[in-house]
């Protein structure tokens, strides 16, 4: 049994697709404050919050991810989900990002995903997935979520939001991390 430290069933479906197995949310899970200084630390905070709620014999998985933009000294980074303020939706965060990049010559960026797992025997597993790219001037595409409409993966002519789910999974930071986790979990 694999349980994801989330209450979001959509995230479970995505990770299940990437791992090739069924993944469930943790009933009653409430995300802790992300006070870590790294994606890794935040993911382990989520595991700790989930541990008390998980049944014996479950493998717990948590992730933390973000977009790091060179011209913004790595921002939004750990604060990607809250970038620009707590009341903004994805489109609002993208708008703030583009405003802050106005006139920037260097639009290089990368997505980072850290997945951590805790096996039933207590063995910890940590993996990281990265994808480099650039930020385009205007949103393009209707797929994906978050910053996908403005992220152009290196070697691509389409933003992440213009790729099919299968194409995105093949090159995304989360897809790369999940493939490595899948091997380590022997799924």
C-alpha positions in Angstrom: 0.0 0.0 0.0 1.4 3.4 -1.0 0.0 6.5 0.6 0.8 10.0 -0.5 1.1 12.8 2.1 -1.8 14.8 0.7 -5.5 15.1 0.8 -5.6 15.8 -2.9 -6.9 12.8 -4.9 -5.7 14.3 -8.2 -2.1 14.3 -6.9 -2.5 10.6 -6.0 -3.8 9.8 -9.5 -0.8 11.6 -11.1 1.8 9.9 -8.9 0.0 6.5 -9.3 0.2 7.0 -13.1 3.9 7.9 -12.8 4.7 5.0 -10.4 2.5 2.5 -12.3 0.6 1.5 -9.2 -2.4 2.7 -7.1 -1.6 5.5 -4.7 -4.1 6.7 -2.0 -4.3 10.0 -0.1 -4.0 9.8 3.7 -7.4 10.2 5.4 -7.4 13.2 7.7 -4.0 14.5 6.4 -3.4 18.2 7.0 -0.3 19.7 5.4 2.2 21.1 7.8 3.7 24.6 7.5 6.5 24.3 4.9 9.2 25.7 7.2 12.1 23.7 5.7 15.1 25.3 4.0 15.0 22.9 1.1 12.6 20.8 -0.9 14.0 17.7 0.9 13.3 19.2 4.4 9.7 20.2 3.4 9.0 16.7 2.0 10.2 15.1 5.3 7.9 17.5 7.2 5.0 16.2 5.2 6.1 12.6 5.9 6.2 13.3 9.7 2.7 14.8 9.6 1.5 11.8 7.7 3.2 9.1 9.9 0.7 9.5 12.8 -2.3 8.9 10.5 -0.9 6.1 8.3 -1.9 2.5 8.9 0.9 0.0 9.7 2.4 -1.6 6.6 2.0 1.4 4.4 4.8 3.0 2.4 4.5 6.8 2.8 5.5 9.2 0.0 5.7 13.0 0.0 6.9 15.5 -2.5 8.0 19.1 -2.6 8.7 20.9 -5.8 9.2 24.3 -7.3 10.3 26.5 -10.1 13.7 28.2 -9.9 14.3 31.2 -12.2 17.9 32.4 -12.6 17.0 36.1 -13.1 15.0 36.0 -9.8 17.9 34.5 -7.8 16.1 31.1 -7.7 12.7 32.5 -6.9 9.9 31.5 -6.6 11.7 28.3 -5.4 10.4 26.9 -2.2 7.6 29.4 -2.2 6.4 28.5 -5.7 2.9 27.6 -4.5 2.5 30.9 -2.6 4.5 33.2 -5.0 3.0 36.7 -5.2 0.7 36.2 -2.2 -1.6 33.7 -0.7 -4.8 34.8 -2.5 -3.4 34.2 -6.0 -4.4 31.3 -8.3 -2.1 29.7 -10.9 -2.8 32.4 -13.5 -2.1 35.1 -10.9 1.2 33.6 -9.9 2.2 33.3 -13.6 1.3 37.0 -14.1 3.5 38.1 -11.2 6.3 35.9 -12.5 6.1 37.5 -16.0 5.9 41.0 -14.5 9.1 40.4 -12.4 10.9 39.0 -15.5 10.0 42.0 -17.7 13.1 43.2 -19.4 15.3 40.3 -18.2 17.8 39.0 -20.7 18.3 35.7 -18.8 15.0 33.8 -18.7 16.6 30.4 -17.8 14.8 28.3 -15.2 14.3 24.8 -13.9 11.7 22.8 -12.2 12.8 20.7 -9.2 11.0 17.8 -7.6 12.1 15.9 -4.5 10.2 12.7 -3.6 10.8 11.1 -0.3 9.5 7.7 0.8 9.4 5.9 4.1 9.1 2.1 3.8 7.1 0.2 6.5 10.4 -1.1 7.9 11.6 2.6 8.4 14.0 2.7 5.5 14.0 6.2 4.0 14.3 6.9 0.2 15.0 10.2 -1.4 15.1 11.1 -5.1 15.3 14.3 -7.1 14.1 15.2 -10.6 15.1 18.3 -12.6 14.2 19.7 -15.9 15.9 22.8 -17.3 14.3 25.3 -19.6 13.3 29.0 -20.1 10.3 31.2 -19.3 8.4 32.4 -22.4 7.0 35.9 -22.6 3.3 34.9 -22.6 1.4 31.8 -21.4 0.7 29.2 -24.0 -1.3 26.0 -23.8 -4.2 24.7 -21.8 -2.7 21.6 -20.2 -0.9 21.1 -17.0 -1.1 23.4 -14.1 1.0 26.0 -12.2 3.8 27.5 -14.2 3.4 25.0 -17.1 2.0 27.6 -19.6 5.2 29.7 -19.4 7.8 26.9 -19.0 9.6 25.8 -22.2 11.7 22.7 -21.5 15.1 22.7 -23.0 15.0 21.1 -26.5 11.2 21.7 -26.8 9.3 24.2 -29.0 6.2 23.8 -26.9 5.6 24.9 -23.3 4.8 22.2 -20.7 1.2 23.2 -21.0 1.2 22.4 -24.7 2.5 18.9 -24.2 0.3 15.8 -23.8 0.3 14.2 -20.3 2.5 11.4 -21.7 5.0 13.8 -23.3 5.1 15.9 -20.1 5.6 12.8 -17.9 8.5 11.7 -20.0 10.5 14.9 -19.4 9.1 16.5 -16.3 10.9 16.9 -13.0 8.2 14.9 -11.3 8.3 12.2 -14.0 12.0 11.8 -13.6 11.9 11.6 -9.8 9.0 9.1 -9.9 10.8 6.8 -12.4 13.8 6.7 -10.0 11.5 6.1 -7.0 9.7 3.4 -8.9 12.9 1.5 -9.3 13.9 1.9 -5.7 10.5 0.8 -4.5 10.7 -2.2 -6.9 7.3 -1.5 -8.4 
